């Protein structure tokens, strides 16, 4: 029986050397997990069930277990080299077959899919218009198509629509001597006052029908024209504003709508006077985008109001007349005796009007702007969006932009890729935008040692492993993703070399057992 025991020892020692040699061979394989040979003793069953004085008959290889411990993470120059720091496996797909791996050496194939060296596609949650949709995982595809432009005020994925201006206005400023180019004209001042009177009458219900409102507006403006010194150009512009006010009022169905129409047309009338480029307190600006992604420079002029806690806001586009920008909302402030849109503050410098429900709404006549520049507008004729001064303050410090941003952008081409710690694949575009193109999905298993190795660092599900439990990185017990890095093999080369020596000694010892048994048998044969 010693021969059988020694032979089983030789066999298992040889397999242990195989396991150790396999580990050593894969000490530089990305994502490889070291294996350990497990042994168990073997005993023959006793006929009477007694185990007394029972001698074992050798050893058996009971299993080979992989050690799913974390390997070291090292950096690379490939943004699609991705390491998992913590629990989880990548979910790969090829020809309908699903496999799982810890090796994160990926690249793009000719069709734009993220694949490994064997052409297996990385799977994850898809993206729709830059928003991750946690649906059934599928192969992640990076589209090479340009992203279309988005007009300012129409971006559904932005945290706000329009312009958000967080500014610092200097409370120490005083109103310029002549804020308007034609600021001394009593015609504009009187007409603006008449417009405010008509609007107040509409809101209080004294002119409760469109006909009465139109009649009041027409009469008020006619009285102003009759009393003023008629300058032909100004008179014709105010007359056009009166006609527009009547038309808008006729289309209105409620008192509030008629009041808004009166305010809008009154602003058009007030826009006959343009801001004096040498007599405003401060200006700032940014680009806004039309429906074709063309940028237009919007300039905001701030003029101290007659009330020291009020500021008039005048806007112009691409340096053209401010009459081409219609304004509603905000506060009605007075600058040089002229009512106009603006923002207001309390005695502590906190904004009281000009944000949220009282934000300004701008309507830019792009046809007029482009015509003024000697060009033709190919985009939508108007550009409409909100101008919100959330967080703007009036304090005793110099003017400044804390934040001035808008939600539109031009068309853009893909320039680079990035991967977030939550597995989101980000596309960076030439227009400065970044869009989510998909999100990596990780899989975990109740018993990872139940997975069956397929080679190429791939495992498949078995009944022993249990089903794949899916989730996003950084959620639940899943690890996080580290881009431009790889997870090294977790083989401890020093330990493996020691194991190799130990297994070699075990093999030699079992061989010695056979030699000893052979000598005993030879002695028995030589007996006479």
C-alpha positions as CSV (number, residue, x, y, z in Angstrom):
1,X,0.0,0.0,0.0
2,X,3.0,2.3,0.4
3,X,3.4,2.3,-3.3
4,X,-0.2,3.6,-3.7
5,X,0.3,6.3,-1.0
6,X,3.6,7.5,-2.5
7,X,2.1,7.5,-6.1
8,X,-0.8,9.7,-4.9
9,X,1.7,12.0,-3.2
10,X,3.8,12.2,-6.4
11,X,0.7,13.0,-8.4
12,X,-0.6,15.7,-6.1
13,X,2.8,17.2,-5.6
14,X,3.2,17.4,-9.4
15,X,-0.2,19.1,-9.7
16,X,0.8,21.6,-7.0
17,X,4.0,22.4,-9.0
18,X,1.7,22.9,-12.0
19,X,-0.5,25.4,-10.1
20,X,2.6,27.3,-8.8
21,X,4.2,27.3,-12.2
22,X,0.9,28.6,-13.7
23,X,0.9,31.4,-11.1
24,X,4.5,32.3,-11.8
25,X,3.8,32.3,-15.6
26,X,1.0,34.8,-15.0
27,X,2.7,37.1,-12.5
28,X,2.6,39.9,-15.1
29,X,-0.9,39.2,-16.5
30,X,-3.3,42.1,-15.9
31,X,-6.3,41.1,-13.8
32,X,-5.0,37.6,-13.1
33,X,-5.9,36.0,-9.8
34,X,-3.5,33.5,-8.2
35,X,-4.6,29.9,-7.7
36,X,-4.0,27.7,-4.6
37,X,-4.1,23.9,-4.7
38,X,-6.2,22.3,-1.9
39,X,-5.4,18.7,-0.8
40,X,-7.3,16.2,1.3
41,X,-6.3,12.8,2.8
42,X,-7.8,9.5,1.5
43,X,-9.0,6.6,3.7
44,X,-10.5,3.3,2.6
45,X,-13.8,2.5,4.2
46,X,-13.8,-0.1,7.0
47,X,-16.1,-3.2,6.6
48,X,-17.2,-3.0,10.2
49,X,-17.4,0.8,10.3
50,X,-14.6,1.1,12.8
51,X,-11.8,3.6,12.3
52,X,-9.5,2.2,14.8
53,X,-5.9,1.7,13.6
54,X,-7.0,2.7,10.1
55,X,-4.1,3.7,7.8
56,X,-4.7,6.2,5.1
57,X,-4.1,5.3,1.4
58,X,-2.7,8.6,0.2
59,X,-3.7,12.1,-0.7
60,X,-6.0,13.7,-3.3
61,X,-6.2,17.1,-5.0
62,X,-9.6,18.3,-3.6
63,X,-9.7,21.6,-5.6
64,X,-7.9,24.6,-7.0
65,X,-9.2,27.9,-5.7
66,X,-8.5,31.3,-7.1
67,X,-7.7,34.1,-4.7
68,X,-10.0,37.1,-5.6
69,X,-8.0,39.6,-3.7
70,X,-7.2,43.1,-4.9
71,X,-4.1,43.5,-7.1
72,X,-1.9,46.5,-7.2
73,X,-3.1,49.4,-9.5
74,X,-0.6,51.1,-11.8
75,X,-1.1,54.0,-14.2
76,X,-1.0,53.8,-18.0
77,X,-1.3,56.3,-20.9
78,X,-4.5,54.8,-22.3
79,X,-7.7,56.4,-21.0
80,X,-9.6,53.2,-21.7
81,X,-7.3,51.1,-19.5
82,X,-9.7,50.8,-16.5
83,X,-9.1,49.1,-13.1
84,X,-11.7,48.1,-10.6
85,X,-10.7,49.1,-7.1
86,X,-12.9,46.8,-5.0
87,X,-15.5,44.2,-5.7
88,X,-16.9,43.4,-9.1
89,X,-16.2,42.0,-12.6
90,X,-16.6,43.6,-16.0
91,X,-19.5,42.2,-18.0
92,X,-18.4,41.2,-21.6
93,X,-20.4,40.1,-24.6
94,X,-19.5,38.5,-27.9
95,X,-21.9,36.7,-30.2
96,X,-24.5,36.6,-27.5
97,X,-22.2,34.9,-24.9
98,X,-21.6,36.6,-21.6
99,X,-18.3,36.4,-19.8
100,X,-16.8,38.2,-16.8
101,X,-13.3,39.5,-16.3
102,X,-11.1,41.7,-14.0
103,X,-8.8,42.7,-16.8
104,X,-9.6,46.3,-17.9
105,X,-7.3,46.7,-20.9
106,X,-9.8,48.1,-23.4
107,X,-9.8,50.0,-26.7
108,X,-12.2,51.0,-29.5
109,X,-12.8,48.8,-32.4
110,X,-13.6,50.0,-36.0
111,X,-17.3,50.3,-35.1
112,X,-16.8,52.4,-32.0
113,X,-17.4,49.7,-29.5
114,X,-15.2,49.4,-26.4
115,X,-13.6,45.9,-26.6
116,X,-10.8,43.9,-25.1
117,X,-7.9,42.2,-27.0
118,X,-10.2,39.2,-27.9
119,X,-12.9,41.5,-29.4
120,X,-15.3,41.0,-26.6
121,X,-17.5,44.1,-26.0
122,X,-17.7,45.9,-22.7
123,X,-21.4,46.3,-21.6
124,X,-23.1,48.9,-19.6
125,X,-26.1,51.2,-19.3
126,X,-26.9,53.2,-22.4
127,X,-27.1,57.0,-22.7
128,X,-29.9,59.1,-24.3
129,X,-29.0,62.7,-25.0
130,X,-26.2,62.6,-22.4
131,X,-28.4,61.1,-19.7
132,X,-27.7,57.6,-18.4
133,X,-30.7,55.2,-18.7
134,X,-30.4,52.3,-16.2
135,X,-32.0,49.8,-18.6
136,X,-30.8,46.3,-19.7
137,X,-27.0,46.5,-20.1
138,X,-25.8,46.4,-23.7
139,X,-22.5,46.9,-25.5
140,X,-21.1,50.4,-25.0
141,X,-20.7,52.3,-28.3
142,X,-18.8,55.5,-28.7
143,X,-20.4,57.5,-31.6
144,X,-18.1,59.5,-33.8
145,X,-21.0,61.8,-34.9
146,X,-20.9,65.5,-34.0
147,X,-23.3,66.6,-31.3
148,X,-25.9,69.0,-32.6
149,X,-26.1,72.6,-31.4
150,X,-28.5,73.6,-28.6
151,X,-30.0,77.1,-28.6
152,X,-29.7,79.1,-25.4
153,X,-32.7,78.5,-23.2
154,X,-33.6,75.1,-24.7
155,X,-31.1,72.7,-23.1
156,X,-33.2,69.9,-21.4
157,X,-30.3,68.4,-19.5
158,X,-29.0,71.6,-18.0
159,X,-29.7,72.5,-14.4
160,X,-31.3,75.8,-15.6
161,X,-32.5,77.1,-19.0
162,X,-31.2,80.5,-20.2
163,X,-28.6,82.7,-18.6
164,X,-27.6,82.7,-14.9
165,X,-25.7,85.9,-13.9
166,X,-24.2,86.0,-10.4
167,X,-22.7,89.5,-10.3
168,X,-21.3,92.0,-7.8
169,X,-22.7,95.6,-8.3
170,X,-21.0,98.5,-6.6
171,X,-23.4,100.3,-4.3
172,X,-21.1,103.3,-4.2
173,X,-21.8,104.2,-7.8
174,X,-24.0,107.2,-8.8
175,X,-26.2,107.6,-11.8
176,X,-24.4,109.0,-14.9
177,X,-25.3,112.5,-15.9
178,X,-26.8,111.5,-19.2
179,X,-27.5,107.7,-19.3
180,X,-29.4,108.0,-22.6
181,X,-28.3,109.2,-26.0
182,X,-31.5,111.2,-26.2
183,X,-32.1,111.4,-22.5
184,X,-33.4,115.0,-22.4
185,X,-36.3,114.4,-24.7
186,X,-39.6,114.9,-22.9
187,X,-41.3,112.9,-25.6
188,X,-39.8,109.5,-24.6
189,X,-40.2,110.3,-20.9
190,X,-43.9,111.2,-21.2
191,X,-44.6,108.3,-23.5
192,X,-43.1,105.8,-21.0
193,X,-45.2,107.4,-18.2
194,X,-48.3,107.0,-20.3
195,X,-47.5,103.3,-20.9
196,X,-47.1,102.7,-17.2
197,X,-50.4,104.4,-16.5
198,X,-52.2,102.3,-19.1
199,X,-50.7,99.1,-17.7
200,X,-51.7,100.0,-14.2
201,X,-55.3,100.7,-15.3
202,X,-55.5,97.3,-17.0
203,X,-54.2,95.5,-13.9
204,X,-56.7,97.2,-11.6
205,X,-59.5,96.2,-13.9
206,X,-60.7,99.7,-14.9
207,X,-60.2,98.7,-18.5
208,X,-61.4,95.1,-18.4
209,X,-61.8,94.4,-22.1
210,X,-59.3,94.3,-24.9
211,X,-61.2,97.1,-26.7
212,X,-61.2,99.4,-23.7
213,X,-57.5,98.6,-23.1
214,X,-56.6,99.4,-26.7
215,X,-58.6,102.5,-26.6
216,X,-56.9,103.7,-23.5
217,X,-53.4,102.9,-24.9
218,X,-54.1,104.7,-28.1
219,X,-55.6,107.7,-26.4
220,X,-52.7,108.0,-23.9
221,X,-50.0,107.7,-26.6
222,X,-51.9,110.1,-28.9
223,X,-52.0,112.7,-26.1
224,X,-48.3,112.4,-25.7
225,X,-47.6,112.8,-29.4
226,X,-49.9,115.9,-29.5
227,X,-48.1,117.5,-26.6
228,X,-44.6,116.7,-27.6
229,X,-42.3,118.5,-30.0
230,X,-42.6,116.1,-33.0
231,X,-39.3,114.8,-34.1
232,X,-40.1,112.9,-37.2
233,X,-37.9,109.8,-36.6
234,X,-38.9,109.4,-32.9
235,X,-42.6,110.1,-33.7
236,X,-42.7,107.4,-36.3
237,X,-41.0,104.9,-34.0
238,X,-43.4,105.6,-31.2
239,X,-46.4,105.4,-33.6
240,X,-45.1,102.0,-34.6
241,X,-44.9,100.9,-31.0
242,X,-48.5,102.1,-30.4
243,X,-49.7,100.1,-33.4
244,X,-47.9,97.0,-32.1
245,X,-49.3,97.5,-28.6
246,X,-52.9,97.7,-30.1
247,X,-52.2,94.5,-32.1
248,X,-50.9,92.6,-29.1
249,X,-53.6,93.9,-26.9
250,X,-56.3,92.7,-29.3
251,X,-54.8,89.2,-29.3
252,X,-54.8,89.1,-25.4
253,X,-57.6,87.4,-23.6
254,X,-57.0,88.3,-20.0
255,X,-56.1,91.4,-18.1
256,X,-52.7,90.1,-17.2
257,X,-51.9,89.2,-20.8
258,X,-53.0,92.7,-21.9
259,X,-50.8,94.2,-19.2
260,X,-47.9,92.2,-20.3
261,X,-48.5,93.2,-23.9
262,X,-48.6,96.9,-22.9
263,X,-45.4,96.4,-20.9
264,X,-43.6,94.7,-23.8
265,X,-44.6,97.4,-26.3
266,X,-43.8,100.1,-23.9
267,X,-40.3,98.7,-23.7
268,X,-40.1,98.7,-27.4
269,X,-41.1,102.4,-27.3
270,X,-38.6,103.1,-24.6
271,X,-36.0,101.4,-26.7
272,X,-36.1,104.3,-29.1
273,X,-33.6,105.8,-26.6
274,X,-30.4,103.8,-26.8
275,X,-27.9,103.6,-23.9
276,X,-25.1,106.1,-24.1
277,X,-21.9,104.0,-24.6
278,X,-20.0,106.6,-22.5
279,X,-22.5,107.0,-19.7
280,X,-23.3,103.7,-18.1
281,X,-21.9,102.4,-14.8
282,X,-20.7,98.9,-15.9
283,X,-21.2,96.3,-18.6
284,X,-20.5,92.6,-19.0
285,X,-21.4,90.0,-21.5
286,X,-21.2,86.5,-22.9
287,X,-22.0,84.5,-26.1
288,X,-25.5,83.1,-26.6
289,X,-26.3,80.5,-29.3
290,X,-29.1,80.4,-31.9
291,X,-30.7,77.2,-33.2
292,X,-27.8,76.6,-35.6
293,X,-25.2,77.0,-32.9
294,X,-24.0,80.4,-34.1
295,X,-22.7,82.6,-31.2
296,X,-24.1,86.1,-30.6
297,X,-22.5,88.4,-28.2
298,X,-25.0,89.6,-25.6
299,X,-23.9,92.7,-23.7
300,X,-25.6,93.7,-20.4
301,X,-25.4,97.4,-19.5
302,X,-26.1,98.4,-15.8
303,X,-27.2,101.9,-15.0
304,X,-27.9,103.2,-11.5
305,X,-31.6,103.9,-11.0
306,X,-33.2,107.0,-9.5
307,X,-33.6,104.9,-6.4
308,X,-30.1,104.0,-5.1
309,X,-31.2,100.3,-4.6
310,X,-32.3,99.9,-8.2
311,X,-30.4,99.2,-11.4
312,X,-31.6,99.5,-15.0
313,X,-30.6,96.7,-17.3
314,X,-30.1,97.4,-21.0
315,X,-29.2,94.6,-23.4
316,X,-27.8,94.6,-26.9
317,X,-26.7,91.8,-29.2
318,X,-23.6,91.8,-31.5
319,X,-23.3,95.6,-30.9
320,X,-26.6,96.4,-32.6
321,X,-29.4,98.6,-31.2
322,X,-30.9,97.5,-27.9
323,X,-34.3,98.0,-29.6
324,X,-33.8,94.6,-31.1
325,X,-34.0,92.9,-27.6
326,X,-37.5,92.7,-26.1
327,X,-37.6,92.4,-22.3
328,X,-40.3,91.2,-20.0
329,X,-40.3,90.4,-16.3
330,X,-37.8,91.7,-13.8
331,X,-38.6,94.9,-12.0
332,X,-39.8,98.2,-13.4
333,X,-37.3,100.7,-12.3
334,X,-36.8,104.4,-13.2
335,X,-33.5,105.7,-14.7
336,X,-33.3,109.5,-15.5
337,X,-37.1,109.6,-15.2
338,X,-37.6,106.8,-17.7
339,X,-39.3,103.6,-16.6
340,X,-37.4,100.5,-17.8
341,X,-36.6,96.9,-16.8
342,X,-34.2,96.3,-14.1
343,X,-33.3,94.6,-10.8
344,X,-33.8,95.8,-7.2
345,X,-32.1,95.1,-3.8
346,X,-32.9,95.6,-0.2
347,X,-30.8,97.6,2.3
348,X,-28.6,94.7,3.0
349,X,-27.6,94.4,-0.7
350,X,-29.7,91.2,-1.3
351,X,-31.5,90.8,-4.6
352,X,-35.3,91.3,-4.2
353,X,-36.4,91.3,-7.8
354,X,-34.8,89.7,-10.9
355,X,-34.6,86.0,-10.1
356,X,-36.9,83.0,-10.1
357,X,-40.5,84.0,-10.9
358,X,-39.3,87.6,-11.4
359,X,-36.4,86.8,-13.7
360,X,-36.1,88.8,-16.9
361,X,-37.2,87.1,-20.2
362,X,-35.3,88.3,-23.3
363,X,-36.6,88.0,-26.9
364,X,-33.8,88.7,-29.5
365,X,-34.9,89.7,-33.0
366,X,-32.1,87.8,-34.8
367,X,-33.4,88.8,-38.2
368,X,-33.0,92.4,-37.2
369,X,-29.6,91.8,-35.6
370,X,-28.2,90.1,-38.7
371,X,-29.7,92.7,-41.0
372,X,-28.0,95.4,-39.0
373,X,-24.7,93.6,-39.5
374,X,-25.3,93.3,-43.3
375,X,-26.0,89.6,-43.2
376,X,-28.9,87.1,-43.4
377,X,-30.2,85.1,-40.4
378,X,-30.5,81.4,-41.3
379,X,-31.5,80.3,-37.8
380,X,-34.9,80.7,-36.1
381,X,-36.0,84.4,-36.3
382,X,-36.1,84.9,-32.6
383,X,-34.1,83.7,-29.6
384,X,-36.0,83.6,-26.3
385,X,-34.6,82.7,-22.9
386,X,-34.6,83.8,-19.2
387,X,-32.0,86.0,-17.7
388,X,-31.8,85.1,-14.0
389,X,-29.7,87.2,-11.6
390,X,-29.7,84.6,-8.8
391,X,-27.1,85.4,-6.1
392,X,-26.3,88.9,-7.5
393,X,-25.5,91.4,-4.7
394,X,-25.2,95.2,-4.4
395,X,-22.4,95.9,-1.8
396,X,-19.6,98.3,-1.3
397,X,-17.1,96.5,-3.5
398,X,-16.1,96.9,-7.1
399,X,-18.0,95.4,-10.0
400,X,-17.3,91.8,-10.9
401,X,-18.5,88.5,-12.4
402,X,-18.9,85.7,-9.8
403,X,-20.5,83.5,-12.4
404,X,-22.0,84.2,-15.8
405,X,-23.1,81.2,-17.7
406,X,-25.7,80.0,-20.2
407,X,-27.0,76.6,-21.3
408,X,-26.6,76.7,-25.1
409,X,-23.7,75.5,-27.2
410,X,-22.5,75.1,-30.8
411,X,-22.1,71.8,-32.6
412,X,-19.0,69.8,-31.5
413,X,-16.8,67.0,-32.6
414,X,-15.5,64.2,-30.3
415,X,-11.9,65.0,-29.2
416,X,-11.2,62.6,-26.3
417,X,-12.7,60.1,-23.8
418,X,-12.7,60.0,-20.1
419,X,-14.0,57.6,-17.5
420,X,-15.5,58.6,-14.1
421,X,-15.1,56.7,-10.9
422,X,-18.8,55.7,-11.2
423,X,-18.0,54.1,-14.6
424,X,-19.5,56.9,-16.7
425,X,-17.9,57.1,-20.1
426,X,-17.5,60.8,-20.9
427,X,-17.1,62.2,-24.4
428,X,-15.2,65.5,-24.5
429,X,-16.2,67.7,-27.5
430,X,-14.5,70.5,-29.4
431,X,-17.2,72.9,-28.2
432,X,-16.1,72.4,-24.6
433,X,-19.1,70.2,-23.7
434,X,-18.8,66.8,-22.0
435,X,-21.5,64.1,-22.6
436,X,-22.1,60.8,-21.0
437,X,-21.9,58.1,-23.6
438,X,-22.7,55.2,-21.4
439,X,-22.0,53.7,-17.9
440,X,-20.0,50.6,-17.2
441,X,-22.0,47.9,-15.3
442,X,-20.2,45.6,-12.8
443,X,-21.2,42.1,-11.8
444,X,-20.7,40.3,-8.5
445,X,-21.3,36.7,-7.4
446,X,-22.2,35.0,-4.2
447,X,-19.5,32.5,-4.8
448,X,-16.8,33.8,-7.2
449,X,-14.8,30.6,-6.8
450,X,-17.8,28.8,-8.5
451,X,-17.0,30.6,-11.8
452,X,-15.5,28.5,-14.5
453,X,-12.3,29.9,-16.1
454,X,-12.4,30.1,-19.9
455,X,-8.9,31.4,-20.4
456,X,-8.0,34.9,-21.6
457,X,-8.9,36.2,-18.1
458,X,-12.5,35.4,-18.7
459,X,-14.9,33.5,-16.5
460,X,-18.5,32.2,-17.1
461,X,-21.4,31.7,-14.7
462,X,-22.1,28.2,-13.3
463,X,-24.6,26.8,-10.9
464,X,-22.0,26.9,-8.1
465,X,-21.2,30.7,-8.6
466,X,-24.8,31.8,-8.5
467,X,-26.3,34.4,-10.9
468,X,-24.6,37.6,-11.8
469,X,-25.7,40.5,-9.5
470,X,-25.4,43.7,-11.6
471,X,-24.9,47.3,-10.5
472,X,-23.1,50.6,-11.2
473,X,-19.6,51.2,-9.7
474,X,-19.6,53.0,-6.4
475,X,-23.1,51.7,-5.6
476,X,-23.9,49.0,-3.0
477,X,-20.8,46.8,-2.4
478,X,-19.3,47.4,-5.9
479,X,-15.9,49.0,-6.2
480,X,-15.0,52.2,-8.0
481,X,-13.5,52.7,-11.4
482,X,-10.0,54.1,-12.0
483,X,-9.3,55.3,-15.5
484,X,-5.8,55.2,-17.2
485,X,-4.8,52.4,-14.8
486,X,-4.7,48.6,-14.7
487,X,-5.0,46.1,-12.0
488,X,-1.8,44.0,-11.8
489,X,-1.8,40.2,-11.2
490,X,-2.1,39.5,-7.4
491,X,0.6,36.8,-7.6
492,X,3.2,37.1,-4.9
493,X,6.2,36.0,-6.8
494,X,8.4,35.5,-3.7
495,X,5.8,33.3,-2.1
496,X,5.3,31.3,-5.3
497,X,9.1,30.6,-5.5
498,X,9.0,29.4,-1.9
499,X,6.0,27.2,-2.7
500,X,7.9,25.8,-5.7
501,X,10.8,24.7,-3.5
502,X,8.3,23.2,-0.9
503,X,6.4,21.2,-3.6
504,X,9.7,20.0,-5.1
505,X,10.8,18.7,-1.7
506,X,7.3,17.0,-1.3
507,X,7.8,15.3,-4.7
508,X,11.3,14.1,-3.7
509,X,10.0,12.8,-0.4
510,X,7.2,10.8,-2.0
511,X,9.8,9.4,-4.5
512,X,11.9,8.4,-1.5
513,X,8.9,6.5,-0.1
514,X,8.7,4.5,-3.3
515,X,12.4,3.8,-3.1
516,X,12.1,2.7,0.5
517,X,9.2,0.4,-0.3
518,X,11.1,-1.0,-3.2
519,X,14.1,-1.9,-1.0
520,X,11.7,-3.6,1.4
521,X,10.2,-5.7,-1.4
522,X,13.6,-6.6,-2.6
523,X,14.6,-7.8,0.8
524,X,11.5,-10.0,0.9
525,X,12.2,-11.4,-2.5
526,X,15.8,-12.3,-1.5
527,X,14.7,-14.4,1.5
528,X,15.5,-18.1,1.0
